[in-house]
Structures are given as structure tokens and as C-alpha cells.
């Protein structure tokens, strides 16, 4: 059978996709080009309007997409927000998929355009989390607000410098990497105080360097948690 199911994680900057064994990433606003016919499209979207995206998907693949939504409970996980609609669907799907993997106290970091941290207990209760700007978002804001500070987007190579920078671009890059590192450390410390057991640390997202961060924090790296959550929410 050549017909396939296409899963789309439409983020602020990029759209990650999965179709059978194929995986990839395109700039948000674009859709993957597939050789096989698509019989079903499951979508997590935070960046585009559902109407516009639905029209685009139907025009490309000839099928009406199914959109995942944040809910009060899903597959054993209980949403910790008072107004569950305020929790982004991408965060919701990722934390549900992460809990399904370990079913242990866990702290999930998603490092993308925004950096998020979510705490989930072993019993499936989501305790809430934090949101801060991602590295490139902070760099862009700094470049727009300061006249003489030169910035450039990260190439996702996290190499923590042990010495102060001697030029402006490195000063920005090294400094914000330390901001990211300090924020992660603070969130981990809160996790160790919150949970009775040592939480499992899980890392996902596109704006990150896996090797260095997993070495520093012993993360489990799970790059496709939102796509995994789509299959749970829309089986």
C-alpha cells in the first residue's frame, strides 16, 4: 500500500514532518513534497491560522487535515493549566508523549523559538512550566534594541566558553548561551525540589545542540515528541 499518513508539527520558524519512515523539516509556510499519495494529515499548529493551513494542505494533498487540540486530559496526563486552552498544543502533545515514554517524574525542555520547561509527575499530573525567549529570539531583540551591538543567528553549535569574549558577536553568543545554561540549571533545581524522586530530564526542539547539553545535564534527547503526541491525540 502506497498511501501514507503525514504528520505536521507547524512551529513558529520551521515545520517538522513525518510520513512513514521519512522525516524532514521545511520553513513554516511551506509543505513537504512527497512522492506517495497522502490519505490522512494530522496537524499540530501554533504559527498559522487553521483556515489558511487547511486550505493549503487540501490544495497540496487533496485531503482535509485533522488538527490536534489541547485538552484537559489525554492518555493518562492531566493538564495543569486552569484554562487548558492557554497551553499551546505543541507543548501539550510533547509533554504527553514524554510522559508516555517514561511514566516517571519528568522535566521536559523544548528549545526552539521559545524555550519552555514543563513538569509532569509520575502519576500524570502536569504541574505547569515556564516560557522564555529562545536564543535566536533574544539575539534578534538585542539587535533591534541596541545600535552598536552586532548579532547573528546561532548555527545551533553550543560551545560554552570558559573565558570572556573579545569581540561583540562572540560576547552576544557566549553570553546568551550562559543565559540559556543558567535558565536550564534553575529549572532543574526547581524540579529536584518539587519531585520526591529525581526527575527524568528530556530534551526536544530544533534550536539546540544535542551533544553538549546532553553531556551537561544527562538529558534523554527525543526530537519528535510533538509528532509522537499527534499519533496519541489523533490515533
PECOR-V113982 format. One record per pair of residues at least 24 apart in sequence whose ideal C-beta (glycine too) atoms are under 10 Angstrom apart, sorted by the first residue. I is the first residue (numbers start at 1). GAP is how many residues later the second one is. D is the distance in Angstrom with one decimal. If there is no record, write none. Layout:
<<I & GAP & D> <I & GAP & D>>
This chain:
<<1 & 35 & 9.4> <1 & 38 & 9.2> <2 & 33 & 8.8> <2 & 34 & 4.9> <2 & 35 & 6.4> <2 & 37 & 9.7> <3 & 33 & 6.8> <3 & 34 & 5.4> <3 & 35 & 7.2> <3 & 36 & 4.2> <3 & 37 & 8.4> <4 & 30 & 7.1> <4 & 31 & 9.5> <4 & 32 & 4.9> <4 & 33 & 7.4> <4 & 34 & 5.8> <4 & 35 & 7.0> <4 & 36 & 8.2> <4 & 37 & 9.9> <4 & 57 & 9.9> <5 & 33 & 7.5> <5 & 34 & 6.7> <5 & 35 & 4.5> <5 & 36 & 7.6> <5 & 37 & 6.9> <5 & 58 & 10.0> <5 & 225 & 9.6> <5 & 226 & 8.7> <5 & 229 & 9.6> <6 & 25 & 8.8> <6 & 26 & 7.5> <6 & 28 & 6.9> <6 & 30 & 9.5> <6 & 32 & 5.0> <6 & 33 & 8.9> <6 & 34 & 7.2> <6 & 35 & 4.8> <6 & 36 & 7.4> <6 & 37 & 8.9> <6 & 51 & 8.6> <6 & 54 & 9.7> <6 & 55 & 7.0> <6 & 57 & 8.7> <6 & 59 & 8.7> <7 & 33 & 9.2> <7 & 34 & 7.8> <7 & 35 & 5.0> <7 & 36 & 7.8> <7 & 37 & 8.2> <7 & 61 & 9.7> <7 & 217 & 8.8> <7 & 219 & 8.6> <7 & 220 & 4.8> <7 & 221 & 9.0> <7 & 222 & 9.6> <7 & 223 & 4.9> <7 & 224 & 7.1> <7 & 227 & 8.8> <8 & 24 & 8.3> <8 & 33 & 6.6> <8 & 34 & 7.2> <8 & 35 & 4.8> <8 & 36 & 7.0> <8 & 37 & 7.4> <8 & 45 & 8.4> <8 & 49 & 7.9> <8 & 57 & 7.7> <8 & 59 & 9.8> <8 & 218 & 9.4> <8 & 219 & 8.3> <8 & 222 & 8.1> <9 & 33 & 9.7> <9 & 34 & 8.3> <9 & 35 & 5.1> <9 & 36 & 8.4> <9 & 37 & 9.0> <9 & 59 & 9.8> <9 & 80 & 9.7> <9 & 81 & 6.6> <9 & 84 & 8.2> <9 & 85 & 9.0> <9 & 197 & 9.5> <9 & 215 & 8.0> <9 & 216 & 9.0> <9 & 217 & 4.2> <9 & 218 & 5.6> <9 & 219 & 9.9> <9 & 220 & 8.9> <9 & 221 & 7.4> <10 & 33 & 6.5> <10 & 34 & 6.6> <10 & 35 & 4.1> <10 & 36 & 6.7> <10 & 37 & 5.4> <10 & 38 & 5.9> <10 & 43 & 6.7> <10 & 57 & 9.8> <10 & 79 & 9.8> <10 & 80 & 8.5> <10 & 216 & 9.5> <11 & 33 & 8.7> <11 & 34 & 8.7> <11 & 35 & 6.3> <11 & 36 & 5.9> <11 & 37 & 10.0> <11 & 77 & 10.0> <11 & 79 & 6.8> <11 & 99 & 9.7> <11 & 101 & 6.0> <11 & 102 & 6.7> <11 & 103 & 9.5> <11 & 194 & 8.9> <11 & 195 & 7.3> <11 & 196 & 9.8> <11 & 215 & 8.3> <12 & 34 & 6.6> <12 & 35 & 4.8> <12 & 36 & 9.8> <12 & 78 & 9.5> <12 & 100 & 7.1> <12 & 101 & 4.1> <12 & 102 & 7.5> <12 & 122 & 9.1> <12 & 125 & 8.9> <13 & 34 & 8.0> <13 & 99 & 7.1> <13 & 100 & 5.2> <13 & 121 & 9.0> <13 & 123 & 8.0> <13 & 124 & 9.5> <13 & 193 & 7.4> <13 & 194 & 7.9> <14 & 33 & 9.3> <14 & 98 & 8.2> <14 & 99 & 8.8> <14 & 192 & 5.8> <14 & 193 & 9.3> <15 & 28 & 9.5> <15 & 29 & 9.8> <15 & 30 & 8.8> <15 & 32 & 8.1> <15 & 33 & 9.0> <15 & 38 & 9.7> <16 & 28 & 9.4> <16 & 189 & 9.9> <16 & 190 & 7.2> <16 & 207 & 8.2> <16 & 208 & 7.0> <16 & 210 & 7.2> <16 & 211 & 6.6> <17 & 24 & 9.7> <17 & 26 & 10.0> <17 & 207 & 9.9> <17 & 210 & 7.9> <18 & 24 & 9.5> <18 & 206 & 6.5> <18 & 208 & 9.8> <18 & 209 & 4.8> <18 & 210 & 9.0> <18 & 212 & 8.5> <18 & 213 & 9.1> <23 & 200 & 8.8> <23 & 201 & 7.1> <23 & 204 & 8.2> <25 & 181 & 7.2> <28 & 25 & 9.7> <28 & 85 & 9.8> <29 & 24 & 9.4> <29 & 27 & 8.6> <30 & 26 & 9.2> <30 & 30 & 9.9> <31 & 25 & 6.5> <31 & 26 & 6.8> <31 & 28 & 9.2> <31 & 29 & 5.2> <31 & 30 & 7.9> <32 & 28 & 9.0> <32 & 29 & 9.8> <33 & 27 & 8.7> <34 & 26 & 9.0> <34 & 27 & 7.9> <37 & 24 & 7.9> <37 & 25 & 8.1> <37 & 26 & 9.1> <38 & 24 & 7.6> <38 & 25 & 5.9> <38 & 27 & 9.8> <39 & 24 & 6.5> <40 & 24 & 9.4> <40 & 25 & 8.5> <40 & 26 & 7.2> <40 & 194 & 8.7> <41 & 24 & 4.1> <41 & 25 & 6.8> <41 & 26 & 9.5> <41 & 193 & 10.0> <42 & 24 & 5.2> <42 & 25 & 8.2> <42 & 26 & 6.8> <42 & 185 & 8.7> <42 & 187 & 10.0> <42 & 188 & 4.6> <42 & 189 & 7.4> <42 & 191 & 8.0> <42 & 192 & 4.7> <42 & 193 & 9.5> <43 & 24 & 5.0> <43 & 25 & 6.8> <43 & 46 & 9.2> <43 & 187 & 7.6> <43 & 191 & 8.8> <44 & 24 & 5.1> <44 & 25 & 9.4> <44 & 26 & 9.9> <44 & 44 & 9.0> <44 & 45 & 5.2> <44 & 46 & 5.3> <44 & 47 & 9.8> <44 & 48 & 8.7> <44 & 49 & 5.5> <44 & 50 & 9.0> <44 & 182 & 5.3> <44 & 183 & 8.0> <44 & 185 & 7.3> <44 & 186 & 5.7> <44 & 189 & 8.3> <44 & 190 & 9.5> <45 & 44 & 7.3> <45 & 45 & 8.4> <46 & 42 & 5.4> <46 & 43 & 6.6> <46 & 44 & 5.3> <46 & 45 & 8.9> <46 & 66 & 9.9> <46 & 67 & 9.4> <46 & 68 & 9.6> <46 & 180 & 9.7> <47 & 43 & 9.5> <47 & 66 & 8.9> <66 & 164 & 8.9> <66 & 167 & 9.2> <66 & 168 & 5.3> <67 & 163 & 9.9> <67 & 166 & 9.8> <67 & 167 & 8.6> <68 & 24 & 8.1> <68 & 25 & 6.1> <68 & 158 & 9.0> <68 & 161 & 7.4> <68 & 162 & 5.7> <68 & 163 & 9.9> <68 & 164 & 9.1> <68 & 165 & 4.4> <68 & 166 & 5.8> <69 & 24 & 9.9> <69 & 164 & 7.9> <69 & 165 & 9.7> <70 & 26 & 10.0> <70 & 163 & 9.3> <71 & 25 & 9.3> <71 & 162 & 7.8> <73 & 51 & 8.3> <73 & 53 & 9.8> <74 & 25 & 9.6> <74 & 26 & 9.6> <74 & 50 & 9.5> <74 & 155 & 8.2> <74 & 158 & 6.7> <74 & 159 & 6.1> <75 & 24 & 8.1> <75 & 25 & 6.2> <75 & 49 & 8.5> <75 & 154 & 8.9> <75 & 157 & 5.1> <75 & 158 & 8.0> <75 & 160 & 9.5> <76 & 24 & 7.5> <76 & 27 & 7.8> <76 & 47 & 8.7> <76 & 48 & 4.5> <76 & 49 & 10.0> <76 & 156 & 9.8> <77 & 26 & 9.9> <77 & 43 & 6.7> <77 & 44 & 9.8> <77 & 46 & 9.6> <77 & 47 & 4.7> <77 & 48 & 8.0> <77 & 49 & 6.1> <77 & 152 & 9.8> <77 & 155 & 9.4> <78 & 42 & 9.1> <78 & 43 & 9.2> <78 & 45 & 8.5> <78 & 46 & 5.7> <78 & 47 & 5.1> <78 & 48 & 6.1> <78 & 49 & 9.9> <79 & 46 & 9.2> <79 & 47 & 5.6> <79 & 49 & 9.7> <80 & 38 & 8.4> <80 & 39 & 8.1> <80 & 40 & 8.3> <80 & 41 & 9.5> <80 & 45 & 6.8> <80 & 46 & 3.7> <80 & 47 & 5.3> <80 & 48 & 4.7> <80 & 49 & 8.1> <81 & 45 & 7.9> <81 & 47 & 7.1> <81 & 48 & 9.5> <82 & 46 & 9.8> <84 & 42 & 9.8> <87 & 29 & 10.0> <87 & 31 & 8.9> <87 & 39 & 8.2> <87 & 41 & 9.0> <87 & 42 & 8.7> <88 & 26 & 8.9> <88 & 28 & 8.1> <88 & 43 & 8.8> <89 & 137 & 8.5> <89 & 140 & 8.7> <89 & 141 & 9.4> <89 & 144 & 8.5> <90 & 24 & 9.9> <90 & 26 & 8.8> <90 & 114 & 9.8> <90 & 115 & 9.7> <90 & 135 & 9.0> <90 & 136 & 5.1> <90 & 139 & 8.4> <90 & 140 & 9.9> <91 & 25 & 5.7> <91 & 26 & 9.9> <91 & 27 & 6.2> <91 & 35 & 9.5> <91 & 38 & 7.4> <91 & 40 & 8.6> <91 & 134 & 9.8> <91 & 135 & 8.7> <91 & 138 & 9.6> <92 & 26 & 9.1> <92 & 34 & 8.5> <92 & 134 & 9.2> <92 & 137 & 7.3> <92 & 141 & 8.3> <93 & 132 & 7.2> <93 & 133 & 4.9> <93 & 134 & 8.2> <93 & 135 & 7.7> <93 & 136 & 2.7> <93 & 137 & 6.0> <93 & 138 & 9.3> <93 & 139 & 7.4> <93 & 140 & 6.1> <93 & 141 & 9.7> <94 & 24 & 7.8> <94 & 108 & 8.8> <94 & 110 & 5.9> <94 & 111 & 8.7> <94 & 128 & 8.5> <94 & 130 & 9.4> <94 & 131 & 4.0> <94 & 132 & 5.1> <94 & 133 & 9.4> <94 & 134 & 8.2> <94 & 135 & 5.8> <95 & 24 & 8.9> <95 & 25 & 5.6> <95 & 31 & 6.2> <95 & 34 & 8.2> <95 & 107 & 9.0> <95 & 109 & 9.8> <95 & 130 & 8.0> <95 & 131 & 9.9> <95 & 134 & 8.0> <96 & 24 & 8.7> <96 & 28 & 9.0> <96 & 30 & 8.8> <96 & 129 & 8.6> <96 & 130 & 9.8> <96 & 132 & 8.6> <96 & 133 & 5.1> <96 & 136 & 5.9> <96 & 137 & 7.4> <97 & 105 & 9.5> <97 & 107 & 8.8> <97 & 125 & 7.6> <97 & 127 & 8.4> <97 & 128 & 4.4> <97 & 129 & 7.4> <97 & 130 & 8.3> <97 & 131 & 3.9> <97 & 132 & 4.1> <97 & 133 & 8.6> <97 & 134 & 8.4> <97 & 135 & 6.3> <97 & 136 & 9.4> <98 & 102 & 8.3> <98 & 104 & 4.9> <98 & 105 & 9.8> <98 & 106 & 7.7> <98 & 122 & 8.6> <98 & 124 & 6.7> <98 & 127 & 5.7> <98 & 130 & 8.6> <98 & 131 & 8.5> <99 & 24 & 9.8> <99 & 25 & 6.1> <99 & 26 & 9.7> <99 & 27 & 8.3> <99 & 101 & 9.6> <99 & 103 & 9.4> <99 & 130 & 9.9> <100 & 24 & 9.5> <100 & 125 & 9.6> <100 & 128 & 7.7> <100 & 129 & 8.4> <100 & 132 & 6.6> <101 & 99 & 8.6> <101 & 101 & 7.6> <101 & 119 & 7.8> <101 & 121 & 6.8> <101 & 124 & 8.3> <101 & 127 & 8.1> <102 & 97 & 9.4> <102 & 98 & 4.8> <102 & 100 & 7.4> <102 & 118 & 7.7> <102 & 120 & 9.8> <103 & 97 & 9.5> <104 & 91 & 9.2> <104 & 93 & 7.3> <104 & 94 & 9.1> <104 & 95 & 7.3> <104 & 96 & 5.0> <105 & 86 & 7.8> <105 & 87 & 9.9> <105 & 89 & 8.3> <105 & 90 & 4.0> <105 & 91 & 7.5> <105 & 92 & 5.2> <105 & 93 & 7.6> <105 & 94 & 4.3> <105 & 95 & 6.8> <106 & 85 & 8.6> <106 & 89 & 8.7> <106 & 93 & 5.4> <106 & 94 & 4.5> <106 & 95 & 7.5> <106 & 96 & 5.9> <106 & 114 & 9.0> <107 & 77 & 9.5> <107 & 80 & 6.6> <107 & 81 & 6.6> <107 & 83 & 8.5> <107 & 84 & 4.3> <107 & 85 & 9.1> <107 & 87 & 8.8> <107 & 88 & 8.3> <107 & 92 & 4.7> <107 & 93 & 7.4> <107 & 94 & 5.5> <107 & 95 & 7.2> <107 & 96 & 9.7> <107 & 110 & 9.7> <107 & 112 & 9.4> <108 & 91 & 9.5> <108 & 92 & 9.0> <108 & 93 & 8.3> <108 & 94 & 4.8> <108 & 95 & 8.0> <108 & 96 & 7.0> <108 & 97 & 9.8> <108 & 111 & 9.8> <108 & 112 & 9.7> <108 & 114 & 8.8> <108 & 117 & 7.7> <109 & 71 & 9.9> <109 & 74 & 9.4> <109 & 75 & 6.5> <109 & 78 & 7.3> <109 & 79 & 9.1> <109 & 92 & 7.5> <109 & 93 & 7.1> <109 & 94 & 5.2> <109 & 95 & 7.3> <109 & 96 & 7.3> <109 & 99 & 8.4> <109 & 104 & 8.5> <109 & 108 & 8.6> <109 & 110 & 7.4> <110 & 24 & 9.5> <110 & 92 & 9.2> <110 & 93 & 8.1> <110 & 94 & 5.1> <110 & 95 & 4.4> <110 & 96 & 9.1> <110 & 97 & 9.3> <110 & 98 & 9.1> <110 & 115 & 7.8> <110 & 116 & 8.4> <111 & 24 & 7.8> <111 & 45 & 9.5> <111 & 47 & 9.6> <111 & 69 & 7.6> <111 & 73 & 8.7> <111 & 92 & 7.1> <111 & 93 & 7.8> <111 & 94 & 4.0> <111 & 95 & 7.7> <111 & 96 & 5.2> <111 & 97 & 4.1> <111 & 98 & 9.2> <111 & 99 & 10.0> <111 & 102 & 8.1> <112 & 24 & 9.1> <112 & 25 & 9.2> <112 & 92 & 8.7> <112 & 93 & 4.4> <112 & 94 & 5.3> <112 & 95 & 4.9> <112 & 96 & 8.1> <113 & 24 & 5.7> <113 & 27 & 9.9> <113 & 92 & 9.1> <113 & 93 & 8.6> <113 & 94 & 6.8> <114 & 91 & 9.3> <114 & 93 & 9.2> <115 & 64 & 9.9> <115 & 65 & 6.9> <115 & 68 & 6.9> <115 & 69 & 8.3> <115 & 72 & 9.4> <115 & 90 & 7.8> <115 & 92 & 7.9> <115 & 93 & 9.0> <116 & 71 & 9.8> <116 & 88 & 9.7> <116 & 89 & 8.4> <117 & 66 & 8.1> <117 & 67 & 7.8> <117 & 69 & 9.2> <117 & 70 & 4.4> <117 & 71 & 8.8> <117 & 73 & 8.5> <117 & 74 & 8.4> <118 & 69 & 9.6> <118 & 84 & 9.5> <119 & 68 & 8.5> <119 & 71 & 7.8> <119 & 72 & 6.1> <119 & 75 & 6.1> <119 & 76 & 7.7> <119 & 80 & 7.5> <120 & 75 & 9.7> <120 & 79 & 8.7> <120 & 80 & 9.5> <120 & 82 & 9.6> <121 & 73 & 8.6> <121 & 74 & 6.9> <121 & 75 & 9.1> <121 & 76 & 9.5> <121 & 78 & 9.0> <122 & 73 & 8.2> <122 & 74 & 9.1> <122 & 75 & 7.3> <122 & 77 & 9.1> <122 & 78 & 9.4> <127 & 63 & 10.0> <127 & 64 & 9.5> <127 & 67 & 6.7> <127 & 68 & 9.0> <129 & 58 & 8.4> <130 & 53 & 8.0> <130 & 56 & 8.9> <130 & 57 & 6.4> <130 & 60 & 8.7> <132 & 47 & 8.7> <132 & 48 & 8.8> <132 & 51 & 6.1> <132 & 55 & 9.7> <133 & 43 & 9.6> <133 & 46 & 9.5> <134 & 42 & 9.6> <134 & 46 & 8.4> <134 & 71 & 8.3> <134 & 72 & 9.3> <134 & 73 & 5.0> <134 & 74 & 9.0> <135 & 37 & 9.9> <135 & 38 & 8.5> <135 & 41 & 5.4> <135 & 42 & 7.2> <135 & 44 & 8.2> <135 & 45 & 5.9> <135 & 72 & 6.1> <135 & 73 & 8.7> <136 & 40 & 9.1> <136 & 71 & 6.3> <137 & 39 & 10.0> <137 & 70 & 8.8> <138 & 34 & 8.9> <138 & 37 & 9.5> <138 & 38 & 5.4> <138 & 41 & 7.1> <138 & 42 & 8.6> <139 & 30 & 9.8> <139 & 33 & 6.2> <139 & 34 & 7.8> <139 & 37 & 6.4> <142 & 30 & 6.4> <142 & 33 & 9.4> <142 & 34 & 8.0> <143 & 29 & 8.4> <146 & 26 & 9.6> <151 & 25 & 9.0> <153 & 54 & 9.5> <154 & 26 & 10.0> <154 & 53 & 7.1> <154 & 54 & 9.5> <154 & 55 & 8.7> <155 & 54 & 9.2> <156 & 50 & 8.0> <156 & 51 & 6.5> <156 & 52 & 6.5> <156 & 53 & 5.4> <156 & 54 & 9.0> <157 & 52 & 5.7> <157 & 54 & 9.7> <157 & 55 & 8.5> <158 & 49 & 9.9> <158 & 50 & 7.0> <158 & 51 & 3.4> <158 & 52 & 8.8> <158 & 53 & 8.2> <158 & 54 & 4.5> <158 & 55 & 6.2> <158 & 58 & 9.1> <159 & 50 & 7.8> <159 & 52 & 10.0> <159 & 53 & 6.7> <160 & 49 & 9.8> <160 & 52 & 6.8> <160 & 53 & 9.6> <160 & 56 & 7.9> <177 & 32 & 9.2> <177 & 35 & 9.3> <180 & 27 & 9.6> <180 & 28 & 8.9> <180 & 33 & 8.8> <181 & 31 & 9.6> <181 & 32 & 8.5> <181 & 35 & 7.4> <181 & 36 & 9.3> <184 & 29 & 7.6> <184 & 32 & 8.2> <184 & 33 & 6.6> <184 & 35 & 9.3> <185 & 31 & 8.9> <185 & 32 & 8.2> <188 & 29 & 6.7> <188 & 31 & 10.0> <204 & 24 & 9.6>>
